[in-house]
Amino acid sequence: VVGKAPRGMIAYKFPPEEATTIVEDITVQVGRTGALTPVAVLKPVLVAGSTISRATLHNEDEIKRKDIRIGDTVVVRKAGDVIPEVASVLKDMRTGREKQFKMPKKCPVCGGPVIRPAGEAIARCINKNCFAQNFRRYQHFISKPAFDIAGVGPKILAKFIDEGLIKDPADLFTLKEGDIAPLERFAEKSARNIVESIQSHKKVSLGRFIYALGIRNVGEETAYDIAEFISNRLRRKE
């Protein structure tokens, strides 16, 4: 097994179930590395047992390649039976009122400048103080493959950021009950539970720590490879 994928095995799958729907809008999400990802807002449609209302469009080049426009009738399915995707556009159903998508030149969250480096498909917000980037970075830091801190959900994280309690992921470990309890909708017991949850996950393996840093192009598997390399080098020096 390499990562989560077993090698030397073959899985036979049925062709994915498909359905048609309408692209009502295309919005843009901002990730922890500043990457701007266009997302199709779809008229809700049932596909393979669940309702799909959004689907990632990956990047501007992919939108142009498939010629996806706001107002288009499209064929949707679940990639790998899990991830919603726009498979194709039914161009013969166009009315002439469809609108082409343009990647914003300013971050839709912070208003900071957006650049697309030469040779890359991804446009990025370069404002290091962008709320969306910081929020996603904190989410990544406490996620299950990283520090695995339960009890600190998106609303709590957003509250900590808004109140200025955390300006870096490491600040989570300095939080005290007295910092949290005075906040609206918090009490001493909930504050104590949050602090205890954070402190109980303060120590993690080197692989988890490297992954938690959110380094570009360093996923969970690569993080563990780096950790193993470092550990081997240290053992040789002993």
C-alpha positions in Angstrom: 0.0 0.0 0.0 1.4 3.4 -1.0 -0.5 6.2 0.9 -4.1 5.2 0.8 -3.9 3.4 -2.6 -3.1 -0.3 -2.7 -0.7 -1.2 -5.6 -1.0 -4.4 -7.5 -4.8 -4.5 -7.3 -7.5 -3.6 -9.9 -11.0 -2.3 -9.1 -13.8 -2.7 -11.7 -16.4 0.0 -11.5 -19.7 0.6 -13.2 -19.9 3.7 -15.5 -20.8 6.7 -13.3 -24.4 7.8 -13.2 -25.0 11.1 -15.0 -27.6 13.8 -14.9 -28.3 17.2 -16.6 -28.7 20.5 -14.8 -28.0 24.2 -15.2 -25.0 26.3 -14.1 -26.7 29.1 -12.2 -23.5 30.9 -11.3 -19.7 30.5 -11.0 -18.2 31.6 -7.7 -14.5 31.6 -6.6 -13.1 30.0 -3.4 -9.8 31.0 -1.9 -7.6 28.2 -0.4 -4.9 28.2 2.2 -2.2 28.7 -0.3 -4.1 31.6 -1.9 -5.2 29.5 -4.8 -8.4 30.7 -6.5 -10.7 27.9 -7.5 -13.8 28.5 -9.6 -16.9 26.5 -8.4 -20.0 25.9 -10.4 -23.2 26.7 -8.5 -25.7 24.2 -10.0 -29.5 23.9 -10.0 -29.8 21.0 -7.4 -30.0 17.6 -9.1 -30.0 14.0 -7.7 -27.0 12.0 -8.8 -26.0 8.6 -7.4 -28.1 8.9 -4.3 -27.3 12.4 -3.2 -28.2 16.0 -4.3 -25.4 17.9 -6.2 -25.6 21.7 -6.0 -21.9 22.6 -6.5 -19.0 21.3 -8.5 -15.4 22.4 -8.7 -14.2 23.7 -12.1 -10.5 23.5 -11.0 -9.1 26.5 -12.9 -9.7 29.0 -15.6 -8.0 26.9 -18.3 -10.3 24.0 -17.5 -13.4 26.2 -17.9 -12.1 27.4 -21.3 -11.3 23.9 -22.4 -14.8 22.7 -21.7 -16.3 26.1 -22.7 -18.5 26.2 -19.5 -20.6 29.3 -19.2 -23.0 30.7 -16.7 -26.5 29.6 -17.8 -25.3 26.5 -19.6 -27.1 23.1 -19.4 -24.4 20.6 -18.4 -23.9 16.9 -17.7 -22.8 16.2 -14.2 -21.5 13.1 -12.5 -19.4 12.0 -9.5 -15.7 11.5 -10.2 -14.7 8.2 -8.4 -18.4 8.0 -7.3 -17.6 10.8 -4.8 -16.6 14.2 -6.2 -19.1 16.2 -8.2 -17.8 17.3 -11.6 -19.1 18.9 -14.8 -18.5 16.2 -17.5 -19.6 18.2 -20.5 -21.7 21.1 -21.8 -24.8 20.6 -24.0 -24.0 23.4 -26.4 -27.0 22.8 -28.6 -29.2 23.9 -25.7 -27.7 27.4 -25.5 -30.1 30.3 -25.9 -27.5 33.1 -26.4 -28.0 34.5 -22.9 -25.1 32.5 -21.4 -22.3 34.5 -19.8 -18.6 33.7 -20.0 -16.6 33.5 -16.8 -13.7 35.7 -16.1 -11.2 35.1 -13.2 -11.3 38.1 -10.9 -8.2 40.3 -10.7 -8.8 41.0 -7.0 -9.3 38.4 -4.3 -13.1 38.0 -3.7 -12.5 37.7 0.0 -9.8 40.3 0.9 -9.7 42.4 -2.2 -5.9 41.8 -2.5 -4.1 41.5 -5.8 -4.4 38.2 -7.8 -1.6 36.9 -10.0 -1.1 33.9 -12.2 2.6 32.9 -12.4 3.9 32.0 -15.8 3.5 28.3 -16.6 1.0 27.7 -13.9 -2.8 27.1 -14.2 -3.7 28.4 -10.8 -4.3 32.1 -10.0 -3.4 33.1 -6.5 -4.2 35.9 -4.0 -0.8 37.2 -2.8 -2.1 38.9 0.3 -0.6 37.0 3.3 -3.2 38.6 5.6 -6.1 37.3 3.6 -8.8 36.0 6.0 -9.7 33.1 3.7 -6.1 31.9 3.5 -5.6 32.1 7.2 -8.9 30.4 8.0 -8.1 27.5 5.6 -4.6 27.2 7.0 -5.9 26.9 10.5 -8.4 24.3 9.3 -5.6 22.3 7.7 -3.5 22.6 10.9 -6.1 21.0 13.1 -7.4 18.5 10.6 -7.4 14.7 11.2 -4.1 13.9 9.3 -2.4 16.8 11.0 -2.9 17.7 14.7 -6.3 16.1 14.8 -7.8 18.6 17.2 -11.5 17.8 17.8 -14.0 20.4 19.2 -12.6 23.3 17.3 -15.0 23.7 14.3 -15.1 26.3 11.6 -17.3 28.8 13.6 -15.0 28.6 16.6 -11.9 29.1 14.4 -13.5 32.1 12.7 -14.4 33.6 16.1 -10.8 33.2 17.4 -9.5 35.0 14.2 -12.1 37.8 14.4 -11.3 38.4 18.1 -7.5 38.5 17.4 -6.9 35.5 19.7 -4.8 33.7 17.0 -2.6 35.1 14.3 -0.7 31.9 13.7 -1.6 28.3 14.0 0.8 27.9 16.9 -1.2 30.5 18.8 -3.8 27.8 19.4 -1.5 26.2 21.9 -1.2 29.4 24.0 -5.0 29.9 24.4 -6.3 29.8 28.0 -9.7 29.4 29.4 -9.8 33.1 30.3 -9.2 34.0 26.7 -12.2 32.0 25.5 -14.8 32.2 28.2 -15.6 35.9 27.9 -16.5 35.5 24.2 -20.2 35.5 23.1 -21.9 32.1 23.3 -19.0 30.6 25.3 -18.9 29.5 28.9 -16.3 28.3 31.4 -17.1 24.6 30.7 -16.9 24.9 26.9 -13.8 27.0 27.2 -12.2 24.4 29.4 -13.2 21.6 27.0 -11.6 23.4 24.0 -8.4 24.2 25.8 -8.1 20.6 27.0 -8.8 19.2 23.5 -6.0 21.5 22.1 -3.5 20.6 24.8 -4.1 16.9 24.5 -3.0 17.0 20.9 0.0 19.1 21.4 2.5 16.3 20.6 2.3 14.6 17.2 4.6 12.6 15.0 7.1 14.4 12.8 5.1 13.3 9.7 1.9 14.9 11.0 3.8 18.0 12.0 5.3 18.5 8.5 1.9 17.9 6.9 0.3 20.4 9.3 2.7 23.2 8.1 0.7 23.3 4.9 3.7 23.5 2.6 2.8 23.7 -1.1 3.0 20.4 -2.9 3.7 18.5 0.3 0.8 16.2 0.9 0.3 13.6 3.6 2.4 10.9 1.9 5.2 13.2 1.0 5.3 14.6 4.6 5.8 11.1 6.0 8.5 10.4 3.4 10.3 13.6 4.5 9.9 12.6 8.2 11.4 9.2 7.5 14.3 10.7 5.6 15.1 13.1 8.5 14.8 10.3 11.1 17.1 8.0 9.1 19.7 10.8 8.8 19.6 11.5 12.5 20.0 7.8 13.4 23.1 7.6 11.2 24.7 10.5 13.1 24.2 8.8 16.5 
